[in-house]
Amino acid sequence: MMRHRRPARVGDTGEFRLIGILGRMVGAQRKNAALVKGMGDDCATIRPGSSRQLVTVDAFVEGVHFNRKWTSARDAGWKALAANLSDIAAAGGRPQVAVISLELPPAMEVSWVRGFYSGLLACARKYGVAVAGGNISRSTHFASHITLIGEAPKIFISRSGARPGDVLAVTGALGGSLAGLLALNKGIRGALVKRHIHPEPRLQEGRELARVAHALIDISDGLVHEAGLMAEASGVRMVLDAGMFPVHPSAKALAPRLKISVEELAASSGEEYELLASLPRGKASWAMKRGMKIVGLVAKGRGVLIAGLPSRQVNGFDHFR
């Protein structure tokens, strides 16, 4: 009778063998001018550009940001880095170098960790990021913590520059990520949930918008939530029109089965990683020619006003609610 070999576990493999496995994967990356020396020393050595640098960090925690029941290791790795890349996009920058810290339960299969790194490195390769190494630690659950360094644009852009009279534009359709998550919780699988598990950060659009926008923010916790953050930082009121929200095709397809309106999905869906821009009114046609959609305007006052939504309160994602 044949015996099936048990898959290698993190605890059996040990810290240094696992570092060696991941080090070989990282070492196969294309050369990147920003990285002088990566894994193998106490610190990586990088070569920053001549302009200001951008720094962002994001946690990616099992049970909070993803569920292994429906997220493959490769998709998890891709999404973990994509979240950081979206922050760089919102600053109009170019990503350069990432370092990754992993928390690993001893019982986790090494093949899953390899798959996670495979997806992460695929995302890094597509968007020109050098992975410089990181750290691993024993834990009761899986989590990654990624710090990403990028080159800032010559023109400074932030969420605090919106002005009364501006128009508000988004770079793409919304609602697909939340629709996908709700569908996954109901046992629905397939192409309709791809938006949730495999996001694409808007780096090119961010660089273009940084040259013309007054303010920019990424939609990681929902359109209404991000509009509120921009309004508070800029000291203005955001007036959104739900009838103008671009709705992702998967959200339209899933909304009846989820018993939620497409407008609510578009307004509150987190992990979209589209960009919300506050633009001079004269740049509205410029934005629309590039596929962006106008969703409202900026006025004097405070807070966010939403026209055309049901009376239920619309909230974005909050880690502690």
N, C-alpha and C positions, 0 to 999 in steps of 0.2 A: 504494500500500500504506500502510495506517495505521500510524503509529508510536505505541507505547504510552509515555506519559510515565512516567518512573521516579518512584516515590513520593518526596516530599521527605524528606531525611535531616537528622538533627540537625546534622551537620557542615556541610551546605550552608546550612542556615537561619541558623546562628550564634546566639550566646548571647542577644543583646539582642532579636532578632526572636522567639526562642522565649519569652523572658520576657514579651514583649508578648502572645503567643498565650495563655500560661497566665494572665497578668494579667487578660485579658478574661474568661476563664472564672471566675476567682476573684471578679472584680468583679461578676459576675451573681448572687452569693449573696444570700440574704435578709439584711436588717439584723440585727445581733446586738448587744445592749447591752454585751456584754463587750469588743467590738472598737471602739476609738476611731478608729484609723487603721491600715490594713493595708499592702498593697504600695505601693511608690513612694518609700519613704524607707529610710535605713540600718537603722532599727528600726521594728517595729510598736509601736503604743501600745495597751495594753489597760486595761480598767477592772476590776480584781479585785473580787470580792464582799467582804462584811464579815467572812467567816469565814476560816479557814485555807485555803491553796491546796495543791492536789495537782500534782505535776509528774512526768511519766513520759516515757521515750524508748525507741523501738524501731527496730531496723534491719529492713529487708525486702530481702533480697539474692537476685538471680536465681541459681538453682542450689543455694540453701540453703533458702529459704522458698517458692519457687515455681518452676515450669518453664513457659516460654512455649510449649512444645509443646502443653500442654493447659490453660493458664490464659489466658483472654482478658485484654486490657489493662484492661478495665472491672472484671473480677473481681479482678485483682491490686490495683488501686487501692482497691477496697472492703476487701479483706482486710488491706491494709497499715494502714489506719486502725482497722479493727475490733480488731486486736491491742492497740493503745494504749487503745482504749475499754474493753477488758476489764480492763486494769489499774485504770482509774478505777472500774469496777464493783466490783472487789475491795476498793476503799477506801471503798465506799459513797457515792461522789461524783457530781457532775454535771459533765460535760465542758463546756469553754467555748471555748478557743482552741487551734489547732494551727499549727505552722510546719513546713514540709517541705523537706528538703534532698535533691536528686536527683543521683545519679551517672549520667552518660549516655555510652554509646559513640557516637562520631560517626556510625557507620553505622546507628544505630537510626532507624526511621522516625518522623517527627514525629507521624503519625497514631496511633502506639502510645502516645506520651507523652500526647497529647490524650485517648485512651481511658482511660489510667491516671488522669488527673486527673478525668475524667468519673465514674469509679467512686468515687474518693476523695470527690469533692464530693457524690455521691449519698448516701454513708454519712454524711458530715458533716451534710447536710441532715436526714436521718432522725433523727439523735441530737442535734441542736441545737448543732453545733460550727461556729465561725467559723474559716475558714482565713485566716491573717493574712499569708501569703507564705512566703518561704524562700530557697533558694539552689540554683543548679545548677552542676555541675562536670563536666569531661571525665573519662572513666574507660574502663577496658577492659571493663566489664560494667555492667549496670543494678543500681542499689540506691537505695532511699529510706531516709531517716532522719527519723522524725517525732517531734517533741516536742509533747506535749499537756499543757495546763494545765486544771485543773478545780477546782471548789469542794468542799472537804472537808465531810463531815457534821458536825453539832454534836457527836455522840458519836464519839470516836476509835475506829477499828477497825483491826486489823492481823492478821497471821498468828500472833502470839505470845501470844494470850490463852486458848488451849484449856485446859480443866480436866478432871481425872479425873471421870468420871461424865457428861460431855457425850455427846450423840449427834452423829454425823457425817452431814450431809445434802448432796446435790448438787442443783443446780437443774434438771437435765435428763438425757436419755439420752446415753450415752457410746459410744465406739468407732467412730462414723461417720466421723470425720476420718481416722483411721489406715486404716480399711477403704477409704476413698476413695482415699487416696494409694497404697496397695498395688495397688488395682485399676487406677489410672491407669498405674502402672508396668508392668502386664500388658496394657495396651491397651484396658481396659474404659472406656467413656464413658457419659454419660447421667445420669439423675436420681440414680442411686445414689452418685455421687461429689460431689453438690452440697454436702454437709456439709463437705467438705474445702475447697472453693474459695470458699464464700460463707457464712462464719460470722456468727452474730448475737450480739453481746455482751449480757450480762444486766444492763444498767444499772438497770432498775426493780427487779429482784430484789435487786441489790446495795444499793440504798437501803433497801429493806425489811429486809434482813438486818442491816444496820449498826445498826439500832435494837434488835435482840434477840440477835444472835450474840455469842459470846465471841471468835471468831477467824474470819477469812475470807481465802480465797486463790482466784485464778483457775486453771483447769485449762488451762494453756498447754503444759505438757510431760508430761502424763499424771497420772492420778489418784493412782497410787502414789507417783510422784515428788513431787507437791504435798503429799500427806499426810506424806511424810518431811520436807519443809521445815517444815510446820506443827508436826510433832512436835519437831523440833530447836529451833525458835524458842520453843516453849512449854515445853520440858522435860518432855514426856509421851510416852506410847506410843499409837499409833493402831492399833486392831484393826479391820480391814476384813473383810467377809464377801462373797466373790465372788458368792455366790448371791443377794445383794441388789442387785448392780449393775444399774442400769437400762441396757439395751442398745438402741442406736439401731436402727431398722428396717433401715437400709442395711447395718449391721454384721451383723445376723442374715442378711440376704439374701446377703451376699458371703462370709461366713466359710467355708462349705463349699468355694467356689471358690478361696479363698486358703489353705485348709488350716491354719487357725488357729482356736482356740476363741473364742467370743464373749466369754468372761470375760477372756481375755488382751487382746483388742481393747479392751474397756472399761477395763481396768486400766492399759494403757500408752499409749493414744491421746493424742497431743498435739494442740495447736491445736483443742481442743474449745471453749474459752472459756465453759464452764459455770463455776459457782462451787462450791467446797467450803466448807461452813460447820461450825463447831463450836458446837453449840447447847445451852443448858440442857435437860436431859431433859424438863422440863415444856413445852418448845416443840416437841416432836416432832410432835404432832398439828397445831399451827399450821403447821408446814412442809409436812406432807403435804396439808393442805387447800389449799395454794397450789401443788400439783403437784410439790413436791420429794420426793426419795426418800432414805430412810435407808439408809446403806451401812456403818455400823459405829458404834463408840463409842470414847471416850477413856479410857485407863487409866493407872495409875501405871507408870513405867518409861521406856524410851527406844525409839525406832525405830518400825518398822511391822511388824505381824503380819497376814498375809493368810490367811484360811481359805478352802479350796475351790478353789484354783488348781492347775494341773499343776505338776510339779516344776521346769520350766524357769524361769529367773530372769526376772522382769518388770522392765523398765527403762523410764524415760521418755526424752524427748529430751535429748541432751547435744551441744552444738555441736562439741565436740572429741573425741567418741568415735564 
